Amino acid sequence: MLITDPTLSNKPAIAMLVALVLVIWLATPKKQISRAAGWFLLAAYPVLLMAMFCCNSDQLKKNIYER
């Protein structure tokens, strides 16, 4: 794998860490994830993916036009 611009991986990495912290935070009180929290996480996942792809596509376009 050749990484040409390592700054492109910063936002997805931060987003995935935030997602992990959110899951741990929701599961901490009862040591398990409630049904409501599970539905919330299920609904939030596509939003997280779209945010990551939109942020990366803007950065990719910027990098392409700079060259």
N, C-alpha and C positions, 0 to 999 in steps of 0.2 A: 504494500500500500504506500502510495506516495502522497504525502500531505504537502500541498503547495502553499496553502495559507492557513497557518494554525489558528489565526484569530477567528476563523469560521466555526471552530468547534467550541468556543467559549460559551456562547449563549445556550446551545443545546446541553452542554455539560451542566451549566448552572440550573437550567430548567429541570433536568433529571434529578439533580440533588434536591431541589425544592420539592419535587414530587415525592421523593423518598422521605424527606423530613415530614411532609404532610401526612403520609401514610403512618409513619411512626407516631406522630402527634395524635392522630385520630385513634390509634389503637392503644395508646398508653393507659388511659383510665381503667379500662376493663381487661386489658391484656388480649383483646380481640377487637375486630372491626365490626361495628354494629351494621345492621341492614341499611339504615339510612346513610351511614358513612360510606358503605360499599356502593350504594347508588350514586352518591355524590362523586366518589372517585371515578366510577365508571363514566359518568357524564363529563367530568373534568378532563379525562384523558384525551378525547378528540380535540378539545379546546387547546390543550397543551401542545399537541402535535401540530395543529394549524398555526399556532403562534411560533413554534420553532421553524416550520417550513417558510412562513411569511418573512420572518426575520432573516433567515438564511438566504432566501431568494433575493431580498433587497440588497444584502451584502454581496451576493454573487454578481448581480447586475452592476453594482458599483465597481467591483473589481474588474469586470469585463470591459466596462467603458473607460476605465483608467489606462488600460493597456493599449 
